[in-house]
Amino acid sequence: MDDHRTPPIPHPVNAGRVEVFRSLESSLGTTFSSQPIVPNPNPLIIVISGPSGVGKDSVIKKLREVREDLHFVVTATSRAKRPGEIDGKDYFFITKDEFLKMIEKNELLEYALVYGEYKGVPKQQIRDYMAKGCDIVLRVDIQGAANLRRILRNSAVFVYLVAESEEALVNRLIGRKTETNEALVVRVASAREELRHLKEFDYVVVNKEGELERSVKVIDSIIEAEKARVQQRRAVV
Ligand SMILES: Nc1ncnc2c1ncn2[C@@H]1O[C@H](COP(=O)(O)OP(=O)(O)OP(=O)(O)O)[C@@H](O)[C@H]1O
């Protein structure tokens, strides 16, 4: 009678890795696939918001240093360029007519009219960078975050940055020396009002005094955790 049993798998002590590998394959009756076990995670859209002076710009600047595959969306605006601002870096400076054409052609993911000037998020820029596999960071005010939530729903991840206390936030604003006293009062009142919308965000990150690096690490970890989700978010813009 023929013996159909597969030969025993040699013990790794007595055989080379290739021999053990091959005999494991023949005992299973299939070759081992070199294909990734799960597909690459989808590019992520991260929306970062928070009160004025909390540290959004500072956090994003450092986050871009630690995550190379991150694209920070440059907003388009119809307002005039201020001294020192660079077109394409700080904003895309376009005319009001050009802006209205973009609205008409549905080329903006979200836009707002602020003190008579338009600002908005160009869709194409997001598409281009997502196609390259980059994650996208958007820095928006609370109203922008609410608009984007309505548009993107759960396909993007929404992060709200807070200071550890009102006291710390005010100190940070005073330290920046960019605000008049009247503006400071408005900023604090807005920060109180904004907190009521916290539940519309997915994550809240406390940017503690002197702990900017830690805040960046937390957001970096949020991105990593999002990349490990079984049900991936899938943003389409
Ligand atoms: N963790 C931190 N500890 C101490 N200072 C900080 C921290 N994070 C940011 N800052 C400082 O606080 C000030 C405000 O930060 P930043 O300009 O990044 O805030 P922002 O949220 O982008 O403000 P705005 O919305 O008004 O543009 C800056 O002077 C910055 O250096």
The ligand as an ORCA input file, in Angstrom:
! r2SCAN-3c Opt
* xyz 0 1
  N       2.289     73.927     25.701
  C       2.617     75.233     25.654
  N       3.214     75.789     26.724
  C       3.564     77.091     26.705
  N       3.354     77.931     25.697
  C       2.734     77.442     24.601
  C       2.344     76.072     24.524
  N       1.754     75.882     23.319
  C       1.798     77.067     22.684
  N       2.376     78.009     23.438
  C       2.564     79.450     23.132
  O       1.274     80.037     23.204
  C       1.111     81.063     22.226
  C      -0.081     80.752     21.352
  O       0.227     79.623     20.513
  P      -0.270     79.525     19.005
  O      -0.031     80.799     18.278
  O       0.309     78.275     18.457
  O      -1.832     79.364     19.276
  P      -3.030     79.232     18.244
  O      -4.014     78.320     18.871
  O      -2.518     78.861     16.905
  O      -3.599     80.727     18.262
  P      -4.566     81.509     17.204
  O      -5.805     80.683     17.055
  O      -4.850     82.812     17.889
  O      -3.774     81.660     15.946
  C       2.428     81.135     21.466
  O       3.196     82.170     22.017
  C       3.059     79.761     21.723
  O       4.458     79.795     21.663
*
